[in-house]
Amino acid sequence: MTSGPGALFGNFPNKSVGSFILLKAIKMSLNETPSADRLHIGFFGRRNAGKSSLVNAVTGQDLAVVSEVKGTTTDPVQKAMELLPLGPVLIIDTPGFDDDSGPLGEKRVERTRRILRKTDVAVMVVDAAQGLTASDQELLGLIKDRGLKHLVVYNKSDLLPQLPPEAPGAVFVSAATGDGVLELKERLAALAATGEPEPMLVGDLIDPDDFAVLVVPIDKAAPKGRLILPQQQVIRGILEAGGVSIVVRETELEAALAGLGRPPRLVITDSQVFDQAAAATPPQIPLTSFSILFARYKGFLDQAVRGVRALDRLVEGDRILIAEGCTHHRQCEDIGTVKLPRLIAARLGGNLDFHFTSGGDFPEDLTPYRLVLHCGACMLNEREMQYRQALALDQGVPFTNYGLALAHLKGVLARSLTLWPRLAAELGS
């Protein structure tokens, strides 16, 4: 029986393939869970309630600066780590919610409110000696209004002459002595367990031994010596499903498809070369993009498909918000700030008013905008994206993403959704 690459790929032209999988380039990323896929645990409370001390006690590390001075934590501090028995988590220490030190204090409180947007489990830290204050009650109300899983933790229990009867859902701990910290971790693990299957990025779209061809342009915007996070994560998902990843540039896609011994299960392309990928991929082979896969993974594909139609209703002078979840260095041909605005303006034939946000910045009031155009959100967790799309939905503002917008602008939108017939059918309704 013949073995080796020839047996797997048939008559594959040696010089036509850009690359298969550059394991060296993605090795570190495959061994480290991205922050967006980690359980986000936020520690909230008043100044001097001992949030930072408790964070250090729970993690067993000096992640946060501890001081008797009120307001020592002036900015959210976050750390990705493995925390038993929880697994990969992102721990977030926040400024005091009762910071009343003028305009700067208001900004700190606002940053704490923003952290609530992406928190999966909230730890409400209360000074046990003082009990629940009006400020604590206000914060607890916000946590409950957002439907967050949470624990009320009474810190500094070592200063009490005796522990009062435990309130429902509350935990008494001492960051100073370590009493109750193990119980807190166990309670967090129990609270975080959902019992629901984790969403899949691509693994449910392929079967073992299926080929998946990934189209990855290498241009000025491509990071030197590595693949970008969405590409790495899709490769990881294919590996976990037992599939075979074939990574090529758009210029080698046609030759790569011709050299395979059998058709691939699907082709996944960078959205910027959607038209080239569509031209080179036979119509019977499903074609989609990394960005569209991430819209599904983050739970907003349905809304994004409905929102993309707003591109056809834009008129001169309309405001469009283009939002990115990361804060990368922008190149001269940046997709969000240059390429997309240029394509949209060219389609309209008039001037539009583009506004841009990045990272954790995202306006609460979206009513001035006729459309929100979001990136694939590989750097944001699902809860943060649910919050952003809910804002848009509640305010009646269409919400879509880069991949769907580019597919629409390049005339391949229906084809990009053939993996999801219901959504493809909605386009014609």
C-alpha positions as CSV (number, residue, x, y, z in Angstrom):
1,M,0.0,0.0,0.0
2,T,1.4,3.4,-1.0
3,S,2.0,5.8,1.8
4,G,3.1,9.4,2.1
5,P,1.7,12.7,0.7
6,G,1.1,11.3,-2.7
7,A,-1.3,8.7,-1.4
8,L,-3.3,11.3,0.5
9,F,-3.4,14.1,-2.1
10,G,-3.1,12.3,-5.4
11,N,-1.2,14.1,-8.3
12,F,-0.5,17.3,-6.4
13,P,1.6,19.8,-8.4
14,N,4.6,20.5,-6.3
15,K,5.0,24.2,-7.2
16,S,1.4,25.2,-7.3
17,V,0.7,25.1,-3.5
18,G,1.6,28.1,-1.4
19,S,1.8,26.0,1.8
20,F,-0.1,23.3,3.7
21,I,0.2,24.0,7.5
22,L,3.1,26.0,8.9
23,L,3.2,24.2,12.2
24,K,6.1,26.2,13.4
25,A,4.3,29.5,12.8
26,I,1.2,28.5,14.7
27,K,2.7,26.2,17.4
28,M,2.4,28.7,20.2
29,S,-1.1,29.7,19.4
30,L,-2.4,26.1,19.2
31,N,-1.0,25.5,22.7
32,E,-2.6,28.5,24.3
33,T,-6.4,29.1,24.5
34,P,-7.3,32.6,23.1
35,S,-8.6,35.0,25.7
36,A,-11.9,35.3,23.8
37,D,-12.5,31.6,24.4
38,R,-11.7,31.7,28.1
39,L,-14.3,31.9,30.9
40,H,-14.3,35.6,31.9
41,I,-14.4,36.0,35.7
42,G,-14.8,39.6,36.9
43,F,-14.2,40.8,40.5
44,F,-16.3,43.8,41.4
45,G,-17.0,45.8,44.5
46,R,-16.3,49.0,46.4
47,R,-12.8,50.4,47.0
48,N,-11.0,48.7,49.9
49,A,-13.3,45.7,49.9
50,G,-10.3,43.6,49.2
51,K,-10.9,42.8,45.5
52,S,-7.3,42.8,44.5
53,S,-6.2,40.8,47.6
54,L,-8.9,38.2,46.8
55,V,-7.8,38.0,43.2
56,N,-4.2,37.3,44.3
57,A,-5.5,34.7,46.8
58,V,-7.7,32.9,44.2
59,T,-5.0,32.8,41.5
60,G,-2.0,32.2,43.9
61,Q,-0.2,35.0,42.1
62,D,0.5,38.7,42.7
63,L,-1.5,39.8,39.8
64,A,-2.9,43.0,41.3
65,V,-1.3,45.7,43.4
66,V,-2.5,45.6,47.0
67,S,-2.6,48.7,49.3
68,E,-4.5,50.1,52.2
69,V,-5.0,53.3,50.2
70,K,-8.5,53.5,48.6
71,G,-8.5,53.4,44.8
72,T,-5.2,51.6,44.3
73,T,-6.7,49.8,41.3
74,T,-7.2,52.6,38.8
75,D,-7.7,50.5,35.6
76,P,-9.0,47.0,35.0
77,V,-6.3,44.4,35.3
78,Q,-6.7,41.1,33.5
79,K,-4.7,37.9,33.3
80,A,-5.2,34.8,31.2
81,M,-4.3,31.7,33.1
82,E,-5.2,28.1,34.0
83,L,-7.2,28.0,37.2
84,L,-8.1,24.6,38.7
85,P,-10.8,23.3,38.8
86,L,-12.1,25.8,36.2
87,G,-9.5,25.4,33.4
88,P,-8.6,28.3,31.1
89,V,-10.0,31.6,32.5
90,L,-9.5,35.3,32.1
91,I,-9.4,36.9,35.6
92,I,-10.4,40.6,35.7
93,D,-9.8,42.9,38.7
94,T,-11.8,46.2,38.5
95,P,-11.6,49.7,40.0
96,G,-13.9,50.4,43.0
97,F,-17.5,51.0,41.9
98,D,-17.9,53.7,44.5
99,D,-15.0,55.9,43.2
100,D,-16.2,59.5,43.8
101,S,-12.9,61.3,43.1
102,G,-14.3,63.6,40.5
103,P,-14.3,63.2,36.7
104,L,-11.4,60.7,36.8
105,G,-13.3,58.5,39.3
106,E,-16.4,58.6,37.0
107,K,-14.2,57.3,34.2
108,R,-13.0,54.5,36.4
109,V,-16.5,53.5,37.3
110,E,-17.5,53.6,33.6
111,R,-14.7,51.2,32.8
112,T,-15.9,48.9,35.5
113,R,-19.4,49.0,33.9
114,R,-17.8,48.1,30.5
115,I,-16.2,45.0,32.1
116,L,-19.7,43.8,32.9
117,R,-20.4,43.5,29.2
118,K,-17.9,40.7,28.8
119,T,-18.1,39.0,32.2
120,D,-19.4,35.4,32.2
121,V,-19.2,35.0,36.0
122,A,-19.2,38.0,38.4
123,V,-17.7,37.9,41.9
124,M,-19.3,40.6,44.0
125,V,-16.7,41.4,46.8
126,V,-18.2,42.9,50.0
127,D,-16.4,44.1,53.1
128,A,-17.7,41.6,55.6
129,A,-17.2,44.1,58.5
130,Q,-19.4,46.7,56.8
131,G,-21.9,44.5,55.0
132,L,-23.9,45.4,51.9
133,T,-23.9,49.1,51.4
134,A,-26.1,51.2,49.0
135,S,-23.2,51.2,46.5
136,D,-23.0,47.4,46.7
137,Q,-26.8,47.1,46.2
138,E,-26.6,49.3,43.1
139,L,-23.8,47.2,41.6
140,L,-25.6,43.9,42.5
141,G,-28.7,45.3,40.7
142,L,-26.6,45.9,37.6
143,I,-25.2,42.4,37.7
144,K,-28.7,40.8,38.1
145,D,-30.1,43.1,35.4
146,R,-27.6,41.7,32.9
147,G,-28.5,38.1,33.9
148,L,-25.0,37.3,34.9
149,K,-24.0,34.3,36.9
150,H,-22.6,35.6,40.2
151,L,-21.5,35.0,43.7
152,V,-21.6,37.5,46.6
153,V,-18.4,37.0,48.5
154,Y,-17.8,38.6,52.0
155,N,-14.1,39.2,52.3
156,K,-12.2,40.0,55.5
157,S,-14.1,37.4,57.4
158,D,-11.1,37.0,59.7
159,L,-12.0,40.4,61.2
160,L,-15.4,39.3,62.4
161,P,-15.8,37.9,65.9
162,Q,-18.1,35.3,64.5
163,L,-19.6,34.5,61.1
164,P,-23.2,35.6,60.6
165,P,-25.7,33.2,59.0
166,E,-24.7,32.9,55.4
167,A,-26.9,34.7,53.0
168,P,-28.2,32.6,50.1
169,G,-25.5,32.4,47.4
170,A,-22.9,34.1,49.6
171,V,-19.5,32.9,50.5
172,F,-17.4,34.1,53.5
173,V,-13.6,34.3,52.8
174,S,-10.4,35.9,54.1
175,A,-7.9,36.8,51.4
176,A,-5.4,37.5,54.3
177,T,-5.6,34.0,55.8
178,G,-6.9,32.0,52.8
179,D,-9.9,30.7,54.7
180,G,-12.8,30.0,52.3
181,V,-10.7,30.5,49.1
182,L,-10.9,26.8,48.1
183,E,-14.6,26.8,48.7
184,L,-14.9,30.0,46.5
185,K,-13.0,28.2,43.7
186,E,-15.3,25.2,43.9
187,R,-18.4,27.4,43.9
188,L,-17.1,29.3,40.9
189,A,-16.5,26.0,39.0
190,A,-20.0,24.8,39.8
191,L,-21.5,28.1,38.8
192,A,-19.6,28.2,35.5
193,A,-20.6,24.7,34.5
194,T,-23.4,25.0,31.9
195,G,-24.0,21.4,30.9
196,E,-24.5,22.7,27.3
197,P,-22.3,21.7,24.4
198,E,-19.7,24.3,23.4
199,P,-20.3,26.0,20.1
200,M,-18.0,24.8,17.3
201,L,-16.2,27.1,14.9
202,V,-15.9,24.6,12.0
203,G,-15.8,21.1,13.5
204,D,-19.5,20.4,12.9
205,L,-19.2,21.3,9.2
206,I,-16.7,18.5,8.3
207,D,-16.3,14.8,8.9
208,P,-13.1,12.9,9.7
209,D,-10.7,12.8,6.6
210,D,-12.6,15.6,4.8
211,F,-10.4,18.1,3.1
212,A,-10.9,21.8,3.9
213,V,-9.0,24.3,1.8
214,L,-8.2,27.6,3.5
215,V,-7.4,30.6,1.3
216,V,-4.9,32.9,3.1
217,P,-3.6,36.0,1.2
218,I,0.0,37.0,2.0
219,D,0.2,40.8,1.6
220,K,1.4,43.9,3.4
221,A,-1.3,43.5,6.1
222,A,-0.4,39.8,6.8
223,P,1.7,39.5,10.0
224,K,5.2,38.4,9.3
225,G,6.1,34.8,10.1
226,R,2.6,33.8,11.4
227,L,-1.0,33.4,10.6
228,I,-3.7,35.6,12.1
229,L,-5.9,34.3,15.0
230,P,-9.0,33.4,13.0
231,Q,-6.9,31.3,10.6
232,Q,-5.1,29.6,13.4
233,Q,-8.4,28.8,15.2
234,V,-10.0,27.3,12.1
235,I,-7.0,25.1,11.5
236,R,-7.3,23.9,15.2
237,G,-11.0,23.2,14.7
238,I,-10.3,21.2,11.6
239,L,-7.6,19.2,13.3
240,E,-9.9,18.4,16.3
241,A,-12.6,17.1,13.9
242,G,-10.1,14.8,12.2
243,G,-10.1,16.8,8.9
244,V,-7.2,17.7,6.7
245,S,-6.3,21.4,6.3
246,I,-4.8,22.6,3.0
247,V,-3.6,26.2,3.2
248,V,-3.0,28.1,0.0
249,R,-2.9,31.7,-1.3
250,E,-5.6,32.9,-3.6
251,T,-3.2,32.7,-6.5
252,E,-2.7,29.0,-6.0
253,L,-6.2,28.0,-5.2
254,E,-7.3,26.8,-8.7
255,A,-4.2,24.6,-9.1
256,A,-4.6,23.2,-5.6
257,L,-8.2,22.2,-6.2
258,A,-7.2,20.6,-9.5
259,G,-4.5,18.6,-7.8
260,L,-6.6,17.1,-5.1
261,G,-7.7,13.5,-5.6
262,R,-11.3,14.3,-4.6
263,P,-13.3,17.5,-4.0
264,P,-12.8,19.2,-0.6
265,R,-15.7,19.4,1.8
266,L,-15.5,23.2,1.8
267,V,-13.3,26.2,0.9
268,I,-12.8,28.9,3.6
269,T,-11.4,32.2,2.3
270,D,-10.2,35.5,3.7
271,S,-13.1,37.8,2.9
272,Q,-10.8,40.3,1.1
273,V,-10.3,37.8,-1.8
274,F,-13.9,36.5,-1.9
275,D,-14.3,37.2,-5.6
276,Q,-11.0,35.5,-6.6
277,A,-11.9,32.5,-4.4
278,A,-15.4,32.3,-5.9
279,A,-14.0,32.4,-9.4
280,A,-11.6,29.5,-8.7
281,T,-13.9,27.3,-6.7
282,P,-16.4,25.1,-8.6
283,P,-20.0,26.0,-7.7
284,Q,-20.7,22.5,-6.2
285,I,-18.1,23.1,-3.5
286,P,-19.4,25.1,-0.5
287,L,-17.5,28.4,-0.1
288,T,-17.5,30.7,3.0
289,S,-15.1,33.0,4.9
290,F,-13.3,33.1,8.2
291,S,-15.3,36.1,9.2
292,I,-18.7,34.5,8.4
293,L,-17.6,31.4,10.5
294,F,-16.8,33.7,13.4
295,A,-20.2,35.5,13.1
296,R,-21.8,32.1,13.6
297,Y,-19.3,31.1,16.4
298,K,-20.0,34.3,18.3
299,G,-23.8,33.9,17.9
300,F,-24.8,36.7,15.6
301,L,-24.8,35.2,12.1
302,D,-28.6,35.4,11.7
303,Q,-28.7,39.1,12.7
304,A,-25.7,39.8,10.5
305,V,-27.3,38.3,7.4
306,R,-30.4,40.4,8.0
307,G,-28.3,43.5,8.6
308,V,-26.2,43.3,5.5
309,R,-29.2,44.3,3.4
310,A,-28.9,47.8,4.9
311,L,-25.9,48.4,2.5
312,D,-28.5,48.6,-0.3
313,R,-30.5,51.3,1.6
314,L,-27.7,53.7,2.3
315,V,-28.0,57.3,1.0
316,E,-25.4,60.0,0.8
317,G,-24.5,61.4,4.2
318,D,-25.5,58.4,6.2
319,R,-23.4,57.5,9.3
320,I,-21.8,54.0,9.5
321,L,-20.1,52.7,12.6
322,I,-17.2,50.4,11.8
323,A,-16.2,48.5,15.0
324,E,-13.2,46.3,15.6
325,G,-12.6,44.1,18.6
326,C,-8.8,44.4,18.6
327,T,-6.4,47.4,18.6
328,H,-3.9,46.2,16.0
329,H,-1.5,48.6,14.2
330,R,-3.3,49.7,11.0
331,Q,-1.6,49.4,7.7
332,C,-2.0,51.7,4.7
333,E,-4.6,49.3,3.2
334,D,-6.4,48.4,6.4
335,I,-9.6,46.5,5.8
336,G,-11.8,48.3,8.3
337,T,-10.7,51.9,7.9
338,V,-9.7,51.9,4.2
339,K,-10.8,49.0,2.0
340,L,-14.4,48.6,3.3
341,P,-15.2,52.3,3.3
342,R,-13.8,52.7,-0.2
343,L,-15.9,49.7,-1.5
344,I,-19.1,50.9,0.1
345,A,-18.6,54.5,-1.1
346,A,-17.9,53.3,-4.6
347,R,-21.1,51.2,-4.6
348,L,-23.2,54.1,-3.4
349,G,-21.5,56.7,-5.6
350,G,-21.7,59.3,-2.9
351,N,-20.1,60.4,0.4
352,L,-20.8,58.6,3.6
353,D,-19.9,59.5,7.2
354,F,-17.7,56.7,8.6
355,H,-17.0,56.4,12.3
356,F,-14.5,53.9,13.9
357,T,-14.1,52.2,17.2
358,S,-11.7,49.5,18.4
359,G,-11.0,47.3,21.3
360,G,-13.4,47.7,24.3
361,D,-14.8,51.0,22.9
362,F,-18.4,50.7,21.7
363,P,-21.1,53.4,22.0
364,E,-24.2,52.8,24.1
365,D,-26.2,55.1,21.8
366,L,-26.3,53.7,18.2
367,T,-29.2,55.7,17.0
368,P,-27.1,58.2,15.0
369,Y,-25.9,55.3,12.7
370,R,-27.7,53.7,9.8
371,L,-25.5,50.6,10.0
372,V,-23.0,48.9,12.4
373,L,-20.3,47.0,10.5
374,H,-18.4,44.8,12.9
375,C,-15.2,42.7,12.5
376,G,-15.3,38.9,13.0
377,A,-14.7,39.5,16.7
378,C,-12.0,36.9,17.2
379,M,-10.7,38.9,20.1
380,L,-14.1,39.4,21.9
381,N,-16.0,36.7,23.8
382,E,-19.5,35.7,23.0
383,R,-21.1,37.7,25.8
384,E,-19.5,40.9,24.7
385,M,-20.8,40.3,21.1
386,Q,-24.3,39.4,22.4
387,Y,-24.3,42.7,24.3
388,R,-23.3,44.7,21.2
389,Q,-25.8,43.1,18.9
390,A,-28.5,43.4,21.5
391,L,-27.8,47.2,21.7
392,A,-28.2,47.4,17.9
393,L,-31.4,45.3,17.8
394,D,-33.0,47.2,20.7
395,Q,-32.3,50.5,18.9
396,G,-33.4,49.3,15.5
397,V,-29.9,49.7,13.9
398,P,-28.9,47.0,11.3
399,F,-25.8,45.0,12.5
400,T,-23.6,43.0,10.2
401,N,-19.9,42.0,9.8
402,Y,-17.0,42.4,7.5
403,G,-17.3,39.0,5.8
404,L,-20.9,39.3,4.9
405,A,-20.5,42.9,3.7
406,L,-17.6,41.9,1.5
407,A,-19.5,38.9,0.1
408,H,-22.4,41.2,-0.7
409,L,-20.3,43.9,-2.2
410,K,-18.5,41.4,-4.4
411,G,-21.7,39.6,-5.5
412,V,-21.1,36.2,-3.8
413,L,-23.3,36.6,-0.7
414,A,-25.8,33.8,-1.5
415,R,-23.0,31.5,-2.3
416,S,-21.2,32.3,0.9
417,L,-24.2,31.0,2.8
418,T,-24.8,27.7,1.0
419,L,-23.7,25.8,4.2
420,W,-26.8,27.3,5.9
421,P,-29.7,27.0,3.4
422,R,-32.2,28.7,5.7
423,L,-30.1,31.8,5.8
424,A,-29.4,31.7,2.1
425,A,-33.2,31.4,1.5
426,E,-33.9,34.5,3.7
427,L,-31.9,36.6,1.2
428,G,-34.6,36.1,-1.4
429,S,-37.6,36.6,0.9
